[in-house]
């Protein structure tokens, strides 16, 4: 496999860098740099999406006829890599990266006309309704019901860990329409207007103090059958298709940036002996291990896009990359918390750009925070990143997939 970009790819990279230099404002860079989780400040993320949309780059992976870009797989990777290197705030994945590919693949012409253009502009903002209090990694055990009532379904139940449900005006849900056969059968993929009567959103306070996740309750919520994506009782196939788009991708560049930022900070931060922390053998060894893992992950991502570009099946690569990326991110956030020292124990969310409101916290009137901002970010990022090995299918589930698909166990 050739690791060098072609002349055309190098020119494309320079075009992307020029665009970022001209359009990624200091405020937007700060929203990316000071984000406390994979979900940045909502308003900053939406402003950045509008800028990308004006350039035609908000959803480059979509088919061209729906607003995507006629790029090669390598160019898609370069684009995502340059965004990470520049510190751009990520866009919410629920609409552009997750449900939209499902709408393209399974949607009716009417659904495509309404939802895809709205997702691009931000007028339609989706949240995800998969997990339930008794159905997480074993998602097929979900019980939220959708009972046939003429032209509608009547929905009852609840969804949990629903990111940005307070900002969303639509939710894509897995609901139970039949209880016969295997538990994966009888599940329907339903698009629900969040303004429908009977929906209640209750914020959940995370260990970081942020209110990004929510529980959503449905009490006799009437949803038109025209909002079914795919076929009734066959939503599990749609959900598996959508979930593939939630995993994998160009994770290595962002992790390499995290590692470099940590190295720069450790060069200034005193260690236990008063010397720069970067000179502490134990810390330096752990950081070197993380940087090597980030470089290995990048090679694996290159290998995956190379296989796809040649029309070959990449196999269970998305599961492998999801495991490696989330566990490496946890390793780096743990090191960052260690590097932050005593200031990393202080609760200073006002010095960060969290993904949601901070519960029961009043910032100092003068905005004072102790130490550089990265030390305030470190503990919040550490807490939030513990979920990385759980969401998008727990890493234990991903290992089971690898055991079966790659090892034949």
N, C-alpha and C positions, 0 to 999 in steps of 0.2 A: 504494500500500500504506500502511495506517495503522500508524504506529509506536507509538501510544499504547495502553496496556492498557485493556481495557474495565473497567467497574466490578466485574464478577464476577472478572475476572482480577486486578485489584488486591486484591480481598478474598482471593483464593486466595494471592497473593504474601505478604500479611500473615500468613495462616495458616501458611504454610511458615516464614516468619521467626520466628514465635512458637515453633514446634516446635523449630527449630534453637537458638533462644536457651535453651530449657528442657532440651534433650537433648544438644546437642553440647558435651561437656565440654572443659575446657582441655587434657586429655591427648589427646583425639581431634583437637582443633584443631592441637595440636603435631605429631601424626602426619601431618596434611595439610601443614602449613606447612614441616616439616623433611624431607619426603619427597625422596629423591634421584632419583626417576624416576617414571614413570606408575604404578608399582607401589609402594604404601606398605607400611609395616610390616604384616605379615600378620595378626598378632593384633589390632592396632588396627582394621584393616579388617573383620575378622570380628565384633568387638564392635559396630562401627557398623552392620553389616548386621543383627545381631540387634535393635538398637534400631529400625531402620527396619522390619524385619519385624513387630515388635510393633505398629507403627502402621499396617501394611499398605502401606508405601511402599518395600519392598525392590526390587520389580520392577514399577514402575508401567506400563511399556510392554507387559507381558504382557496377554493377554486377561483380562477380569475373572473368568471362570470358573476361571482357573488361579491367581488371586492378584494380578492386575493392577488398575489403577485406571481408572475411567470418566472419564478426563480428555480435554480437547481437546488438540490438538497444541500450542497456545499454552501451556497449563498444563504440559505435559511440559517445554517449553522453560524456562518460568519456574522450575520445580522444579530442573532441572539448573543453571540460572543461579544460583539462590540457594545451592545446595550449594557451587558454586565460590566465590562471593563470601564465604561464611562460612568457607571453608577446611576443609570436611569431607574426610576421607580418602576417595578413590574406592574403590568396591568392585571386586573382581576381575571383569574382564569375561568371562572364559572360560565361566562358567556362566550367569549371569543374562542377559548381553547377547548371547552368541554361540550356544552350543549349545542353550540353552533355546528360542529362537525356532525353531531347526531341529527340535527335538523336537515343539513345538506344530504345526509345519507338516507334518512327515513321520513323526512317531512313531506307534507303535501305542498303543492304549488302555493296555496294560500298561506301556509305556515312559513314557507321560505320568504315570500314577499313581505310579510309583516315583521317577522322576528329578525331576519338577518340584517336588514338595513337599520333597524332600531338598535341592535347590538353594536353595530359599527359606530353609530353616532353617540351612543351612551343613553339614548332615550329609553331603551329596554335594558334593564340591569337585572341579571339573574342571580339567585342564590341556589344552593343545592339542597334538596330534601331527600337524602338517602338514609343516614343513620337514625336509629330510634333508641330509646332507653334500653330496650332488650334486644336490639339488633345492630351490632356494630360491624366487626370483621365478618361475622356470620350474617351478612346482609340479607340473605335469602329467607331469614326467619322473620322478616318485617311483618307487621300486622296492621299498619294503617289501612283502613278499608275504603273502598270506592264501590258503592252499591248502585247498580243499574236503576235509573229512574227516567225512562223515556229517552229524551235527547241529552240527558245529563247523567253525571255520576254524583252521588252524595258522599262526600269524603269526611271521615272521622278518624282521629288519631293524633299523633304528634311526631315531629322530627326534632333531632337534637344535634348540637355542634354545627349549627347552620351559620356559616360565616356571612357577615354583612346582611343579615335578614332585615335589619332596620333600615338599610339603604336600598334594598332591592324592591322592585315593583313586580317581579315575576319570580317564581320558584319552579324548578323542575323536580318532580317527585316520583318515587317508586311507590306504587300503591297496590294493595291486594284486591284483585277483582274476582278471584276464584280460589277455593281451598282444596281442589281436587288435584290428584297427581303429585309429582315431586314438588318440593317447596319452591324451586326455581320457576315452576310453571304457575300460571295464574297471577303473575305480576305484570302491571301495566305502567308504562312510562307516561306521565301526565304533566302538562304545562299548566300552571295555575297562576292566575292573576292575584297578586298579594293584596289588592284592595277589595277582594271579594268578602262579603259579610261572613262572619264566623271564624276569621283568622285572627289569632292573637300571637304576638311576638314578645317573648320574655328574655331580656338579655341575661347572659351568664358571665359572671366575673371570673376571669382567669387568674392564675397564680401571679401573673404580672400586673394585675389590677385592671387590665383592659377589658372593655366590653366589645369584643369582636364576634364571639360566638353567641349563639342564641338557641332557645328552644321555641319551636313554632307549633301552635296548637290549632287543630282543625275541628270545628264543631258544626256538623251538618253544612259543610261548605259545598255549594253547588258549582260543578265544573262542566262546561259543555263537552260532549264527546268529541267534538271537532278539535279539542286540545290534546287528544291522544297522539303521542308520537310513535309511529309504527303501528303495530296491531295490538288490539286488546288481548291480554293474557300473554303477550310475547315481549314484554318490556325488559326482561332479563337480557335478551340479546342486544337491545339498544343500550342498556346500562353497561354491558361489557365493552361495547364499541366505544362508548364515551369515556370509560375509565382508562382505556389505553392512551387517550390523549392527555390524561391527568398525570401520567408517569413519564419518566425519562426526560429527554430533551437535553439542552446545552446547560447542564448544571456546573460543569467543571470551571468555566471562566469565573463565575461568581465566587466559587469556593477558593480559587486561586487569588482573587482580589482580597477575600477575607484573610487568607493566610499572609499575604503581603502586608496588609494593613496591620495585622497583629505583630508581624515582625518589626515593622516601623515603630509601633507603639512600645514594644518590648525593648527596643534600643534606647528609649528615653525613660522607661519606667524602672525605678530601683528594685533590685531583687532582694532576697533575704539577707545577703551580705552587704547590701548598700551599693553594689556594682550593678550595671545595667542587667535587667532580667534576661536579655538575650544571651548573656554570657554564662548564665546558670546552666550547667551541663544537663540536668534533668529536664528543664523547660525546653532548652534548645533541641534535645533529642526528640521530645514529643512533637514540637513544631516541625522539625525536619521530617518526621514520619508523616505528619498530616500533609505537608507540601508534596511529598513523594506520592501519596495516595491521590492527591488532586491531579497530579500529572498523569498518573496511571488511568484515572477516570477519564481524563481528556482523550487519551489514546483509545480507550474503549468506546468513547462517543464517536471519535473519528472512524473507528472500525465499523461501528453500526451504520453510520451514514454512508460509508463506502459500500457496504453490503446492499443497502437499500438502493443506492444510486445505480448499482449493477443489476437491479431487479431480483436480488436474492432475498430469501426470507431471513430476517435477523433473529428469528427464534424468540425465546423469552427474554430478549435483551432489555425490554422496559422494566421487567422485574429486577434484573441484576443491577441496572443503573439506578433504580429507585433505592435499593438497599444501600449501595455504595455511597450515593450522594447524601442521603439523609443521615447515615451514621457518621460520615465524615463531617457534615455540618455540625452535628452534635459534639464531635470531638473538638472542633474549632471553637464553638461557643463555650465549651468547658474551659479551654485554654484561655480564652479572652476573659472569662470571669476570674480565673486565677491571676491573670496579668493585671486586672483592675485593682487588685489588692483591697485594702480597707474601704476605699471609695466604692468598690463594687458591691459592698454591703449596704450602701445608702440607697434609699428609694427616691429617685429623682426623675420621674417620668416626664416632667416639664422640659427636660433637656433633650428629649428624644422626639421622634415623629411616629407615635404609635398608630396602629391601624384602626383604633376606635377610641371612644371616650374612656377616661380614667375614672374609676368609681371612687367616690368619697375621698377625693384629693383636691386640696386647694394649693396651687403653686405659690411660692413667695411673690410678694407684690413687685419686688425689683427683678424677678426672674433669676435670682442667684442660683448657681449650682456649683458644687464642690468638684474641682478637677476638670479635666477635658471631657467633652461630651461622650467620647467613646466609652468612658468608664461608667457613665450613666446608662448607656445602651446595653452594656455587657450583661448585667443580671436579668434584664427583661428579655433579651434575646435568648439567654440560656434557658429561662423558664419556658418560653414559647416554643423553643426548638425541641423540647422533650416530646412534643406531639409528632415530630417529623417521621418517626419510625412507626407511627400508628395510622395517620391519615393516608388516604389514597390506597388503602389496603395495607394492613400491618405487615411489617417486615417478616414476621413469622409466616404469614400467608404467602408472601412473595418467595420465601425459601421453599415452601411446600410446592409452589408452582415450578421452581427450578428443579427441585428433586424429581418431580414427575416428568417435566418436559425435557430437561437436559440429561438427567441421570437415569431415567427410566425406572425410578423407584416406585 
